[in-house]
Amino acid sequence: MQQASHRTSVRGPTFIRLLARLTDVDVSPSRQSLSDRLGQWLDWTHAVALSTTLDGKSSEAGVDAPTFGSAEEDECARVRRSLVSAIAGDGTFSTSRQRGVEHALTGEDGANEAVDYSVFRQRYLAIQRSMQAATGNVRSRLRDMLAQKTADMARLADVDAVMERVLSPREQALLAHVPALLGDHFERLRQAEQKALADAQVAEVAPVVTPGAWLDVFRQDVQSVLLAELDVRFHPVEGLLAALRATSLRNHV
């Protein structure tokens, strides 16, 4: 099977490092700081909104502010488990082993030309939409709860709302490119196996690869990318959870 070429080691979240390993693109480390990059992404209306939020006085917490506890933690964990299960159990990306021995490689898996990447692309996009909707709903609920805590926490909730409006469109635009990158990976794996089988036939030796095995490699890689993308999408949720935990802890001291 085709091996990734040696390239500059990429630092960053697992999602970025995994995509760099699977693609044929050499990613150079950015020389810009995070603040400089954010400055390029913020237009003047967003900059004004963020400045107003940071400098303004937040409203005081309400006396009937909901209590943060295990129920909210459990709900966030349930949503995440549900998405993980949906990825792991999706039939389109299930490997032969996951689908069972009786579903071992068939003509569909072995006939390289019959496999259409568009099926995988559409399913990936559908799972992305599910992740976006689920994490967005959780983030909104936690932010509303945080906004009803202390004045500082209410300001933090306001900042998170502004940053979501600023960064979410850019995030979705970038993530929309992932299926195309995986499509290139799909073709490289298929072509590598075709070459290995053709070379074995010319040399009149047993092939070193199992016909159709490349598709299981691809499916497993896609599952890994989806799980890593889910981690990225949950980062804001985890930040809000951490803030709510800290507030709850202070209230009990």
FILUM-214045 format. One record per residue: residue number from 0; residue in one letter; chain; z, y, x of N, C-alpha, C in turn. Coordinates in steps of 0.02 Angstrom, whole numbers, m for minus. Each point is the difference from the previous one (the first is absolute). Example, Ala and Ser with C-alpha at 12.3 -4.5 7.8 and 13.67 -1.06 7.14 Angstrom:
% FILUM-214045
n,res,chain,n_c3,n_c2,n_c1,ca_c3,ca_c2,ca_c1,c_c3,c_c2,c_c1
0,a,A,390,m284,660,0,59,m45,0,60,45
1,s,A,m36,53,m18,3,59,42,37,55,m39
//
This chain:
% FILUM-214045
n,res,chain,n_c3,n_c2,n_c1,ca_c3,ca_c2,ca_c1,c_c3,c_c2,c_c1
0,m,A,0,m60,42,0,60,m42,0,62,44
1,q,A,m31,52,m26,m6,61,40,68,30,15
2,q,A,9,21,61,63,31,20,m9,75,7
3,a,A,54,37,m15,m4,72,6,m4,18,73
4,s,A,m41,51,16,m7,21,69,61,39,22
5,h,A,10,3,66,59,35,26,m12,75,m6
6,r,A,44,33,m36,m6,72,m9,68,32,13
7,t,A,m1,66,0,62,36,10,50,m19,m54
8,s,A,62,m14,20,52,m18,m47,13,57,m49
9,v,A,0,m16,m64,10,51,m51,73,m1,m22
10,r,A,31,58,m1,68,6,m24,0,27,m71
11,g,A,54,m15,m36,5,24,m68,22,m55,m46
12,p,A,m3,12,m66,20,m51,m49,m40,m64,8
13,t,A,28,m55,m24,m34,m64,3,m69,4,m32
14,f,A,m5,38,m54,m64,7,m36,m55,26,46
15,i,A,15,52,39,m49,30,45,m16,m48,57
16,r,A,51,m31,28,m12,m46,56,m40,m61,m22
17,l,A,12,m23,m61,m36,m58,m26,m74,17,m11
18,l,A,m13,58,m30,m69,20,m10,m36,10,66
19,a,A,34,28,49,m31,9,66,m17,m67,32
20,r,A,41,m49,m11,m13,m66,29,m59,m34,m34
21,l,A,m7,10,m66,m52,m35,m38,m68,35,3
22,t,A,0,63,16,m63,37,1,m27,5,71
23,d,A,m62,23,4,m34,5,65,m1,73,23
24,v,A,53,37,m18,3,71,16,56,11,50
25,d,A,m15,37,53,51,16,50,34,65,m21
26,v,A,64,m5,m18,37,58,m25,37,33,57
27,s,A,m15,63,12,34,38,53,63,32,m29
28,p,A,55,m1,38,61,31,m24,m10,75,m13
29,s,A,29,23,m55,m6,71,m17,42,42,48
30,r,A,m28,56,21,37,46,44,34,55,m39
31,q,A,m8,m1,m65,31,51,m43,68,m24,m23
32,s,A,47,46,m6,65,m16,m28,m7,m6,m76
33,l,A,50,m31,m31,m1,m8,m72,m3,67,m35
34,s,A,38,49,25,1,66,m32,m68,34,5
35,d,A,m35,m9,57,m67,29,7,m49,m32,m49
36,r,A,5,m66,m7,m45,m35,m45,13,21,m73
37,l,A,63,6,m18,17,21,m68,m25,71,m14
38,g,A,3,42,52,m24,68,m7,m74,3,m17
39,q,A,m38,m48,24,m71,m3,m15,m12,m26,m71
40,w,A,45,m40,m25,m9,m29,m66,21,47,m56
41,l,A,45,46,15,26,46,m52,m46,60,m8
42,d,A,m25,11,m60,m36,63,m12,52,52,m18
43,w,A,m22,62,m12,49,54,m9,40,m9,m64
44,t,A,m30,m27,m52,38,m9,m62,55,m52,9
45,h,A,m15,m54,35,51,m50,14,54,27,46
46,a,A,m22,40,50,49,29,47,48,46,m36
47,v,A,m26,40,m47,43,45,m38,48,m39,m44
48,a,A,m25,m53,m32,43,m40,m43,56,m33,40
49,l,A,m17,m25,59,51,m32,42,50,50,26
50,s,A,m24,59,21,45,52,24,47,23,m55
51,t,A,m27,9,m60,42,21,m57,53,m51,m15
52,t,A,m18,m64,4,48,m53,m13,55,m1,52
53,l,A,m19,8,63,50,m2,54,45,61,0
54,d,A,m27,58,m18,39,62,3,35,16,m65
55,g,A,m23,m30,m55,28,17,m65,68,m32,m12
56,k,A,32,23,m52,65,m27,m19,m10,m52,m54
57,s,A,22,m61,13,m7,m53,m49,53,7,m54
58,s,A,m16,m25,m58,48,2,m55,57,m48,14
59,e,A,58,16,m26,58,m43,11,m9,m66,m38
60,a,A,33,m50,26,m5,m66,m32,32,2,m68
61,g,A,m27,m37,m46,26,m3,m67,63,m43,m3
62,v,A,43,15,m47,63,m37,m5,m12,m71,m24
63,d,A,m57,m11,m33,m16,m67,m25,m51,m36,44
64,a,A,m1,17,64,m47,m31,45,11,m76,2
65,p,A,m54,m40,m5,7,m73,0,30,m25,66
66,t,A,38,m53,m5,32,m29,59,m48,m49,33
67,f,A,m7,8,66,m43,m46,37,41,m60,20
68,g,A,m27,m59,m10,36,m61,17,m46,m59,10
69,s,A,30,m59,m8,m37,m62,14,m58,m10,m48
70,a,A,4,26,m60,m54,m10,m48,m65,31,26
71,e,A,4,60,28,m60,33,26,m26,m36,63
72,e,A,47,m20,43,m19,m38,60,m35,m65,m20
73,d,A,28,m34,m50,m29,m63,m22,m69,9,m30
74,e,A,m9,55,m37,m65,13,m31,m54,13,53
75,c,A,18,39,51,m48,12,55,m17,m65,36
76,a,A,50,m41,11,m12,m64,34,m43,m45,m44
77,r,A,11,2,m66,m39,m41,m46,m74,21,1
78,v,A,m12,66,m1,m69,24,2,m34,m22,64
79,r,A,36,4,55,m30,m19,64,m14,m76,1
80,r,A,48,m39,m23,m11,m73,m1,m59,m18,m44
81,s,A,m7,35,m56,m55,m13,m46,m68,13,34
82,l,A,m4,54,38,m62,16,34,m14,m49,57
83,v,A,52,m20,35,m9,m50,54,m25,m65,m30
84,s,A,30,m21,m56,m20,m62,m32,m72,4,m25
85,a,A,m20,59,m26,m68,8,m24,m50,m6,57
86,i,A,18,25,59,m44,m4,58,m4,m72,25
87,a,A,59,m31,7,2,m68,28,m32,m50,m48
88,g,A,6,12,m65,m25,m48,m49,m69,15,m26
89,d,A,m32,52,24,m67,18,m25,m50,m54,21
90,g,A,m36,m27,m50,m47,m54,13,m57,19,47
91,t,A,m21,63,m2,m56,21,41,17,m4,74
92,f,A,63,14,17,19,1,71,43,m60,20
93,s,A,6,m49,m43,39,m60,17,m40,m44,47
94,t,A,32,m24,51,m32,m46,47,m2,m70,m30
95,s,A,m37,m44,32,m4,m69,m24,68,m32,m2
96,r,A,42,13,50,67,m29,1,42,26,m58
97,q,A,m5,65,m15,38,28,m55,m22,m27,m67
98,r,A,m65,m15,m6,m26,m26,m63,8,m75,m6
99,g,A,21,m33,53,14,m71,m4,m53,m41,36
100,v,A,20,m60,20,m45,m44,37,m61,m19,m42
101,e,A,11,m7,m65,m56,m21,m43,m53,54,m5
102,h,A,17,62,21,m50,54,m1,m23,15,71
103,a,A,m5,m52,40,m23,8,69,m71,25,m1
104,l,A,m23,21,58,m65,33,6,m54,m35,m40
105,t,A,m34,38,m42,m53,m26,m42,m65,32,20
106,g,A,m53,m15,m38,m64,30,15,2,75,m1
107,e,A,41,29,m44,3,74,m5,27,30,63
108,d,A,51,m35,30,29,26,61,m45,m13,61
109,g,A,m35,m57,m2,m39,m17,58,m68,34,1
110,a,A,m26,17,m57,m66,32,m2,8,75,13
111,n,A,m7,20,63,13,69,20,m40,50,m41
112,e,A,m64,m15,m11,m43,48,m33,19,11,m73
113,a,A,36,m50,m30,16,5,m71,62,43,m12
114,v,A,37,16,52,62,39,m8,m17,74,m2
115,d,A,19,33,m54,m15,71,m9,63,41,11
116,y,A,m2,45,48,59,40,15,20,46,m57
117,s,A,m46,18,m43,15,47,m55,58,m25,m43
118,v,A,6,m67,m7,55,m28,m39,67,18,31
119,f,A,4,m7,66,62,17,36,13,75,m3
120,r,A,m53,40,6,8,73,m1,29,23,m67
121,q,A,m29,m24,m54,24,22,m66,72,m22,m12
122,r,A,18,m59,24,69,m23,m10,48,40,42
123,y,A,m20,17,61,43,41,42,13,68,m32
124,l,A,m52,31,m26,7,64,m33,45,m5,m61
125,a,A,m4,m55,m37,42,m9,m59,74,m5,20
126,i,A,14,m36,53,69,m7,24,25,67,26
127,q,A,m43,38,34,19,66,22,21,44,m59
128,r,A,m38,m2,m54,17,40,m59,68,m22,m29
129,s,A,13,m64,0,64,m25,m25,58,25,44
130,m,A,m10,m2,66,52,24,45,12,74,m9
131,q,A,m54,38,m6,6,72,m8,38,18,m64
132,a,A,m17,m34,m55,33,15,m64,74,m19,2
133,a,A,15,m60,27,69,m24,0,45,43,45
134,t,A,m24,14,62,41,39,46,6,73,m24
135,g,A,m53,25,m32,4,68,m26,52,7,m55
136,n,A,3,m50,m44,50,2,m54,71,m4,28
137,v,A,10,m44,48,67,m8,30,19,64,35
138,r,A,m45,29,38,14,61,37,18,57,m48
139,s,A,m36,6,m54,13,53,m49,69,m8,m31
140,r,A,19,m62,m18,66,m11,m30,56,16,48
141,l,A,m7,m22,63,52,14,49,5,75,15
142,r,A,m57,33,1,0,73,13,35,37,m57
143,d,A,m13,m20,m61,33,31,m58,75,m10,4
144,m,A,21,m59,21,72,m13,7,30,42,56
145,l,A,m36,6,55,25,40,57,5,73,m19
146,a,A,m46,24,m41,m1,71,m19,61,19,m41
147,q,A,35,m49,m28,58,14,m41,65,m7,38
148,k,A,m5,m9,66,60,m6,41,20,70,25
149,t,A,16,6,64,22,63,28,m60,48,7
150,a,A,16,63,14,m54,50,9,m44,m19,59
151,d,A,30,m25,54,m40,m20,58,m46,m58,m17
152,m,A,26,m48,m38,m40,m57,m19,m56,20,m49
153,a,A,15,49,m42,m52,25,m45,m56,33,39
154,r,A,18,36,53,m51,31,42,m42,m54,36
155,l,A,34,m53,22,m36,m55,31,m49,m32,m49
156,a,A,21,m7,m62,m45,m28,m51,m60,45,m10
157,d,A,11,66,1,m55,47,m7,m49,m5,58
158,v,A,28,m7,61,m43,m7,59,m42,m64,m5
159,d,A,31,m54,m23,m36,m63,m7,m57,7,m50
160,a,A,13,37,m55,m52,10,m50,m59,39,28
161,v,A,15,52,39,m54,40,31,m38,m42,50
162,m,A,35,m38,42,m33,m40,50,m43,m54,m31
163,e,A,22,m27,m57,m41,m49,m34,m65,31,m25
164,r,A,4,60,m27,m61,34,m24,m46,15,59
165,v,A,29,17,57,m41,18,59,m31,m61,32
166,l,A,41,m52,11,m22,m56,41,m31,m57,m39
167,s,A,17,m7,m63,m25,m57,m38,m76,m3,m3
168,p,A,m35,56,m15,m73,m4,m1,m30,m22,67
169,r,A,28,26,55,m25,m19,67,16,m74,13
170,e,A,60,m21,m18,19,m70,10,m47,m47,m38
171,q,A,m14,16,m64,m44,m43,m39,m71,0,28
172,a,A,m23,57,24,m67,2,29,m5,m43,62
173,l,A,52,1,42,0,m41,60,6,m74,m16
174,l,A,44,m17,m47,9,m70,m18,m62,m29,m34
175,a,A,m40,44,m31,m61,m24,m32,m51,m26,50
176,h,A,9,17,64,m46,m24,51,18,m70,25
177,v,A,59,m24,m17,22,m65,25,m46,m57,m21
178,p,A,m22,m4,m64,m45,m55,m18,m64,m1,42
179,a,A,m26,59,19,m60,2,41,14,m29,69
180,l,A,58,17,28,18,m27,66,8,m76,m4
181,l,A,29,m24,m54,8,m72,m8,m68,m34,m12
182,g,A,m47,36,m30,m67,m27,m9,m34,m13,67
183,d,A,11,46,48,m28,m10,67,33,m61,33
184,h,A,65,m7,m9,37,m57,28,m27,m65,m31
185,f,A,m13,1,m64,m29,m57,m37,m65,m23,32
186,e,A,m44,48,13,m65,m17,29,6,m25,72
187,r,A,45,29,39,9,m23,69,25,m72,2
188,l,A,47,m17,m44,25,m68,m2,m55,m49,m21
189,r,A,m37,19,m51,m53,m44,m23,m54,m11,54
190,q,A,m20,54,31,m52,m6,52,24,m39,60
191,a,A,64,8,18,27,m37,57,m1,m74,m14
192,e,A,17,m20,m61,m2,m71,m16,m72,m26,m2
193,q,A,m45,37,m28,m70,m20,m2,m27,m12,71
194,k,A,18,46,45,m23,m7,70,31,m62,32
195,a,A,64,m12,m12,33,m57,30,m31,m65,m26
196,l,A,m16,m4,m64,m31,m60,m27,m71,m9,26
197,a,A,m37,55,5,m69,m4,26,0,m21,73
198,d,A,47,27,40,3,m18,71,17,m74,7
199,a,A,45,m26,m42,18,m70,3,m59,m45,m18
200,q,A,m39,23,m49,m58,m39,m20,m52,m3,56
201,v,A,m11,56,32,m49,2,55,23,m44,57
202,a,A,65,2,15,28,m39,56,12,m72,m20
203,e,A,m11,m17,m64,11,m67,m27,70,m26,16
204,v,A,49,45,m14,71,m18,8,36,15,m65
205,a,A,59,m28,m6,40,13,m60,22,73,0
206,p,A,m6,35,m57,21,70,m2,75,7,10
207,v,A,19,55,31,71,13,14,34,33,m59
208,v,A,m38,18,m52,29,31,m59,m16,m42,m61
209,t,A,42,4,m50,m12,m35,m63,m42,45,m44
210,p,A,m56,m24,m25,m42,41,m43,39,29,m59
211,g,A,m5,65,m8,35,34,m55,70,22,16
212,a,A,27,m20,58,69,18,16,9,75,9
213,w,A,m54,35,17,5,72,11,23,36,m63
214,l,A,m16,m28,m58,18,34,m63,75,m1,m11
215,d,A,32,m55,19,73,m3,m5,32,49,49
216,v,A,m29,7,60,25,50,48,m5,69,m31
217,f,A,m56,15,m31,m10,65,m30,50,12,m57
218,r,A,8,m50,m43,47,8,m57,71,13,24
219,q,A,20,m36,52,68,10,27,6,70,31
220,d,A,m51,23,33,1,67,29,6,53,m55
221,v,A,m36,m9,m55,2,48,m55,70,2,m30
222,q,A,31,m57,m10,68,m2,m25,47,39,45
223,s,A,m8,m9,66,43,36,48,m10,75,m5
224,v,A,m63,22,m8,m15,71,m7,30,28,m64
225,l,A,m6,m36,m55,27,23,m64,76,6,4
226,l,A,34,m48,30,72,4,7,22,58,44
227,a,A,m39,12,53,15,57,44,m12,66,m36
228,e,A,m53,3,m40,m13,60,m40,56,12,m50
229,l,A,26,m53,m30,55,6,m46,61,31,34
230,d,A,13,m20,62,55,29,38,m9,76,8
231,v,A,m62,20,16,m14,71,8,11,38,m66
232,r,A,m22,m29,m55,7,33,m65,73,5,m21
233,f,A,42,m44,26,71,2,m19,42,46,44
234,h,A,m28,28,53,38,43,44,33,59,m38
235,p,A,m36,37,m42,32,55,m37,56,m26,m47
236,v,A,m11,m58,m30,50,m29,m44,63,m15,40
237,e,A,m8,m29,58,58,m16,42,37,63,22
238,g,A,m37,54,12,32,63,18,43,27,m57
239,l,A,m26,m3,m61,38,23,m58,60,m44,m12
240,l,A,m8,m65,8,56,m46,m7,55,16,50
241,a,A,m19,14,62,50,16,51,38,63,m18
242,a,A,m35,51,m27,33,62,m19,48,m13,m58
243,l,A,m20,m41,m48,44,m15,m57,61,m40,22
244,r,A,m10,m46,47,57,m38,25,50,45,34
245,a,A,m25,46,41,44,46,36,39,44,m48
246,t,A,m34,24,m52,34,42,m50,53,m40,m36
247,s,A,m17,m61,m19,48,m43,m35,60,m15,43
248,l,A,m12,m12,65,55,m16,46,47,60,7
249,r,A,m28,60,6,42,60,6,43,11,m62
250,n,A,m28,m16,m58,37,10,m62,58,m48,m8
251,h,A,m1,m55,39,53,m49,m6,50,5,57
252,v,A,m13,47,46,47,9,56,59,44,m22
//
